Amino acid sequence: MAEVFASISDNKNTGVVVRAAHNRCLSGENSHLWEYVISQKVQCIKEVELPQTKKRKARTATLEIRFCPVSIKPPSRFKNGGNFDIYAVYAREINVPHDCEPVEWMLLTTESVKTQQDAETILRWYTYRWRVEEYHKILKSGCKAESYRFSGESMSAMLGFLTVIAAQLLRMTYLHRTSPQNSATEVLTKTQMDVLIASSPPKLKKEMEFTIDWAIRAIARLGGYLEHRKNSAIGIQVLWRGWLELETLCQGWVLRSKLHY
């Protein structure tokens, strides 16, 4: 963590939010991070939606928020470095449901945190980490970015291509969870819609509703998803294969339309 703050101090227009894991020493006699920040008064109460994980069910957590500036002493390996003058935002869950482990986050940031709104912004940014983790999962497990072995600019170009697809799949899967009955036009272009409709089995076209759920299942079918296994989860690798197939079919669809002119 010290290396991160040291690097940020040398870069303009760059900030960072990290979650502290250790009770760092602060400037001042017998002063440590956790004890000092917890001694501050509660500034506000904020509700945060916690997604489901392997260890907990999804729930709404009520957090009491404290924040203040802190000056953290650098590790001994930073011989000539000064203290890291940053801000701490401490969030602790209250009214914890029975049999649930309370949420406790000690967030350190280079951003200025002087008001309740500032603290809530840092807290909101931190909650994006679940979406960031999902994005990296799609990029690595779905798009298999680590399996490519190119050199120089070729690898940069490939990563540019894969990151765009990963972002598109992230948006689609997020909307599929939160609003599956919304129109498929929110996630697909007209050409993509036309291709998916044309490639759908005839028996499904009679009952077709062009929702985001329909779009996800149609793309999954192109990737090898078996329609009769409707109760099985649609994996990200299936969606990745389906998306590549969809893009190929769309290119053919566009070329075909041009030949007709």
C-alpha positions in Angstrom: 0.0 0.0 0.0 2.9 2.4 0.8 4.2 2.0 -2.7 0.8 2.9 -4.1 0.6 6.2 -2.2 4.2 7.0 -3.0 3.6 6.5 -6.7 0.4 8.5 -6.6 2.2 11.5 -5.1 4.4 11.7 -8.2 1.4 11.6 -10.6 -0.8 14.7 -11.1 -4.6 14.3 -11.6 -4.5 10.8 -10.2 -6.2 9.5 -7.0 -6.7 6.2 -5.2 -9.1 4.6 -2.8 -7.8 1.5 -0.9 -9.1 -0.6 1.9 -6.7 -0.8 4.8 -5.9 -4.2 6.3 -3.3 -3.2 9.0 -3.4 -0.8 11.9 -0.8 1.6 10.6 1.2 4.0 12.8 0.2 7.6 12.6 2.4 10.7 13.2 2.1 11.6 16.9 2.9 9.7 20.0 1.2 6.3 20.5 -1.2 6.9 17.7 -2.6 4.2 15.4 -5.0 4.3 12.5 -8.0 2.3 13.8 -8.0 3.8 17.3 -7.7 7.3 16.0 -10.4 7.1 13.4 -12.9 5.2 15.5 -12.4 8.0 18.2 -13.9 10.5 15.8 -17.7 11.2 16.0 -20.1 9.6 13.6 -20.8 12.0 10.8 -23.7 10.3 9.0 -25.6 7.0 8.5 -25.7 5.4 5.0 -27.4 2.4 3.6 -25.5 0.2 1.1 -26.7 -2.7 -1.0 -24.4 -5.7 -0.4 -24.5 -8.3 -3.3 -24.6 -12.0 -2.6 -21.3 -13.8 -2.2 -20.3 -17.3 -1.3 -20.2 -16.2 2.4 -23.4 -14.1 2.6 -26.8 -13.4 1.1 -27.6 -10.1 -0.5 -28.9 -7.5 2.0 -29.1 -3.8 2.8 -26.5 -2.8 5.3 -26.8 0.3 7.5 -23.4 1.9 8.0 -22.3 4.6 10.4 -19.6 6.7 8.8 -16.6 8.5 10.3 -14.0 10.4 8.4 -10.9 12.6 9.1 -7.5 13.4 7.7 -4.6 11.2 8.8 -0.8 11.3 8.5 0.5 7.7 8.1 4.1 7.0 8.8 5.9 5.2 5.9 7.5 1.8 6.4 11.2 1.7 7.3 12.1 0.8 3.7 11.1 4.3 2.7 14.2 5.9 4.3 13.9 9.4 3.0 10.1 9.5 2.5 7.8 11.8 4.5 4.5 10.9 6.0 1.5 10.1 3.7 -1.0 12.8 4.3 -4.3 11.3 3.2 -7.9 10.9 4.4 -9.6 8.0 6.1 -13.3 7.0 5.8 -14.4 4.4 8.3 -17.7 2.5 7.7 -19.1 0.1 10.3 -22.4 -1.7 10.1 -25.0 -1.2 12.8 -28.2 -3.2 13.5 -26.6 -6.3 12.0 -29.1 -9.1 11.2 -28.8 -12.3 13.2 -26.1 -14.7 12.0 -24.6 -12.1 9.7 -21.0 -10.9 10.0 -21.0 -7.1 10.3 -19.4 -5.0 7.5 -16.4 -2.9 8.5 -14.4 -0.9 6.0 -11.4 1.3 6.7 -10.9 3.2 3.5 -7.8 5.4 2.8 -7.9 7.9 -0.1 -5.8 10.6 -1.6 -9.1 12.4 -2.4 -10.2 15.3 -0.2 -12.9 14.2 2.3 -14.2 17.2 4.2 -17.9 16.8 4.0 -20.6 14.1 4.3 -21.0 14.2 0.6 -17.3 13.6 0.0 -17.4 10.6 2.4 -20.5 9.1 0.7 -18.7 9.5 -2.7 -15.7 7.6 -1.5 -18.0 4.9 -0.1 -19.9 4.7 -3.4 -16.6 4.4 -5.3 -15.5 1.5 -3.1 -18.7 -0.4 -3.7 -17.9 -0.4 -7.4 -15.2 -2.9 -6.6 -17.7 -5.8 -7.0 -18.4 -4.7 -10.5 -14.7 -4.2 -11.2 -14.0 -7.8 -9.9 -16.8 -9.1 -12.2 -15.3 -7.2 -15.1 -11.9 -8.8 -14.5 -13.5 -12.2 -14.2 -15.2 -11.7 -17.6 -11.9 -10.5 -19.1 -9.9 -13.4 -17.7 -12.3 -16.4 -17.5 -14.7 -15.4 -20.3 -12.5 -13.7 -22.8 -9.4 -15.6 -21.7 -7.1 -12.5 -22.0 -4.3 -14.3 -20.2 -4.2 -17.1 -22.8 -2.9 -14.8 -25.6 0.8 -14.5 -26.1 1.6 -11.7 -28.4 4.5 -9.2 -28.3 4.6 -5.5 -28.5 1.8 -3.6 -30.1 0.0 -6.8 -31.1 -0.8 -7.6 -27.5 -2.0 -4.0 -26.8 -4.3 -4.2 -29.8 -5.7 -7.6 -28.6 -6.3 -6.2 -25.1 -8.0 -3.2 -26.5 -10.3 -5.5 -28.4 -11.0 -7.8 -25.5 -11.6 -5.0 -22.9 -14.3 -3.5 -25.1 -16.1 -6.9 -25.3 -15.7 -7.5 -21.6 -17.3 -4.1 -20.8 -20.2 -4.9 -23.2 -20.7 -8.3 -21.6 -20.5 -6.8 -18.1 -23.2 -4.3 -18.9 -25.4 -7.0 -20.4 -25.1 -9.4 -17.5 -25.7 -6.6 -15.0 -28.9 -5.5 -16.8 -29.9 -9.2 -17.0 -29.8 -9.4 -13.2 -31.4 -6.1 -12.5 -33.9 -5.6 -15.3 -34.3 -8.7 -17.4 -37.7 -7.7 -18.8 -36.5 -4.4 -20.3 -36.2 -4.1 -24.0 -33.3 -5.8 -25.8 -32.7 -2.6 -27.6 -30.9 -1.4 -24.5 -28.1 -3.8 -25.2 -28.3 -4.6 -28.9 -28.1 -2.8 -32.1 -30.7 -3.2 -34.8 -28.4 -5.5 -36.9 -27.7 -7.6 -33.8 -31.4 -7.9 -33.2 -32.1 -8.9 -36.8 -29.4 -11.5 -36.7 -30.6 -13.0 -33.4 -34.2 -13.1 -34.5 -33.3 -14.8 -37.8 -31.1 -17.3 -36.0 -33.7 -18.2 -33.4 -35.4 -21.7 -33.7 -38.8 -21.4 -35.5 -40.7 -22.8 -32.6 -39.5 -19.9 -30.4 -40.4 -17.1 -32.8 -44.1 -17.5 -32.1 -43.7 -16.7 -28.4 -40.8 -14.3 -28.8 -40.6 -11.2 -26.5 -37.6 -9.1 -27.3 -36.3 -8.5 -23.7 -32.8 -8.5 -22.3 -33.5 -12.0 -21.0 -34.3 -13.1 -24.5 -31.1 -11.4 -25.8 -28.9 -13.2 -23.3 -30.4 -16.6 -24.1 -30.2 -16.0 -27.8 -26.5 -15.1 -27.6 -25.9 -18.1 -25.3 -27.5 -20.4 -27.9 -24.9 -19.2 -30.4 -22.2 -20.1 -27.9 -23.5 -23.6 -27.4 -26.0 -23.2 -24.6 -28.5 -26.0 -24.6 -32.0 -24.5 -24.5 -33.6 -27.6 -22.8 -31.3 -26.9 -19.8 -33.2 -23.7 -18.9 -32.6 -24.2 -15.1 -28.8 -24.2 -15.6 -26.8 -21.0 -15.3 -25.5 -19.3 -18.4 -21.8 -19.2 -18.0 -19.6 -16.3 -19.1 -17.6 -18.5 -21.5 -20.8 -19.5 -23.3 -21.7 -15.8 -23.7 -18.2 -15.0 -24.9 -18.4 -17.6 -27.6 -21.9 -16.5 -28.5 -20.9 -12.9 -28.7 -18.0 -13.7 -31.1 -20.3 -15.7 -33.3 -22.9 -12.9 -33.2 -20.3 -10.4 -34.4 -19.2 -12.7 -37.2 -22.9 -13.2 -38.3 -23.5 -9.4 -38.1 -20.5 -8.8 -40.5 -22.0 -11.3 -43.0 -25.5 -9.7 -42.5 -24.1 -6.2 -43.3 -22.2 -7.5 -46.4 -25.2 -9.3 -47.6 -27.4 -6.1 -47.4 -24.7 -4.1 -49.3 -24.7 -6.7 -52.1 -28.4 -6.2 -52.6 -28.0 -2.5 -53.5 
